[in-house]
Amino acid sequence: MKRNPAPSYLKHGQKDQARAVWTDSNGTRRFRLLPGKFNSPESLEAYGRLVAELAVSPTVTVLSSNSLTINELLVAYLEFAAKHYSPDGSKPSKELVNLRYAIRPLRELYGLTNASEFGPLALRAVRQRMVNSGLSRGVVNHHVNRIRRIIRWAVAEQIVPPGNLEALRALPGLQRGRTEAKETKPVKPVAEATVSATLPYLPPHVRALVEMMFHTGMRPSEACAMRMADIDQAGETWIYRPPHHKTAHHGIERAIPLGPQARAVLVRHLQGRSFDPSDFLFSPIRQREERFAERRANRKTKVQPSQFDRKKSMPRKLPGARYTRESVTRAVATACRKGNIEHWHPYQLRHSFATRIRKLHGLEAAQVLLGHSRADVTQIYAERNEELAVKVAAAVG
């Protein structure tokens, strides 16, 4: 939903009883009575407060009342979340998608309920709806925490009383072995032999991407976003610094060293291809064009004029400029089926890398190379960690 940074107009009107009049982001005309008569000191003071509140939170200022329903609260929070989790207006983050899944049972059961009346018993009923739908225990607990986060935001915006949040915190999370919610299997490392057997069945771009993850332990989202512009090639060990990553909002810089094996994969992928520094290194649209060019070059007979260009003039969907976590996962699953190989998914490569590094170089080296660090010790260990990461990557990367 589009949200204006401020009301389209706001005026201090009426000759007798002062009131403020404005139009909100949805085009709805609203007004609020102000204390005192028009142009009185108390009405001007209240008008100034209203202008300041609307400037920082135009939606919740209007909705702050005891009659606010859960549905109205969710609309206001999603407007906030859309900007918070995607500040640049790009593709919605995974957390925003998870939020929509989390609030679905809440909206179905308590959408018309007064927000100030939503308590632990209601939250337990929402949680049970999630369990009945087949969600795992871990996912249910994460979704419940997201609902608590919505209420915490509402408390900070003075939409609901603080006691609501304290009451919801009294509901404990689902515990392993003490609930009917299903358990998921822990993510295990994938064997190097299994990865090697899968590579021949992958498209060239996905093959290079999977090899990069195997040698660096980076997340799929970080590997998919690789560009030459983000790789520092000054030293013997190259450093890839993704501009967007999981902990960027904590002020943590992600530095991924590219050792000899990772650089060899990258050089092999770049050979014979021309890349602009701002281009994604692994691209579905580029992969498609290369496949078409290879087929045309290997054609045995002369191309007929009617078959020279058989592309659709207005295709329903075109390949994107970069791969995503989901597209890489699908490509690996397809390759496993083609080669009759045991199924595995790309995130297992990160676990394999962590297991290998921890065994050879210890827990601290694995923590550094994977980018795992607590916020309160980040500044203390940042420089030391990067030096250690470069040293280890030069030996094993």
Order of alpha helices (4+ residues) and beta strands (2+ residues): beta-beta-beta-alpha-alpha-alpha-alpha-alpha-alpha-alpha-alpha-alpha-alpha-beta-beta-beta-alpha-alpha-alpha-alpha-alpha-alpha
